[in-house]
Amino acid sequence: MKAHFDLELLISVVTLCVLAGYAHADTGSLTAEQIAERTVRPDALTWNGGRARVRMVLTDSEGKSRERGMEIVGREKDGLYQSLVRFLQPADVAGTAFLMLERGKEDSEQYIYLPGIKRTRRIAGRERDSSFMGSDFTYADMQGVDSKQAKHARRADEKVGSESCYVIESTIDPSLKVTYGKVVTWVRQSDFIALRTKFYDHTGKLAKTLYTRRIKNVDGKLVVVEARMQNEQASHATDIFIDSVERRDDLPDSQFTPSALEHL
């Protein structure tokens, strides 16, 4: 399985958030690279596939909120992740669909279907840095970064609440042209789940903070069922709530194609 770091929790809360646990290791002996490699990628890769009902609550600087409901299906195919997001409500976004297909070392393929114009188009170039459906996630955030494409440094261990965590600072290869220049992750020592992630822009200024709010066990797997992305530069936040998630081993290839977006 391709190893990811830091951004994997970001991806998960807009995909399926299913986590696999690792055995507790000697906290003193692990290097930054080893922790980055072991940090769990929290999506449906621990199953063949899954389906979830998700709510996304957007809160602006005045405290006003908007809620969006969606259904998400995702699966592993030949070691790569595929996910499809279908917005269900409110009426102004219902029917909008987003498809992501990982392509290994290359950028993922991303497509969006807009029911208002009844057309599917590809998300590419600088558009990937734009907001995903008005949220504090960007289209670029949907794509993982291989842990080997960053330099990792281990900071002193800290606690998040009562949980002992490794703290890893990861500097991303500038040639990747990703949104963030540096990411700092607090990784729970007991199971390598990222509990807090801070994203810095290329000037070194804190851009966003991702918080894991609640985790529960579903079918033998740990699931992040609540998380918040706080935009530190715009006084805006996006809360993600996983209302239901189920294992699905029968998702067909035909469901993960751009043409399928218009027919679901």
Order of alpha helices (4+ residues) and beta strands (2+ residues): alpha-beta-alpha-beta-beta-beta-beta-beta-beta-beta-beta-beta-beta-beta-beta-beta
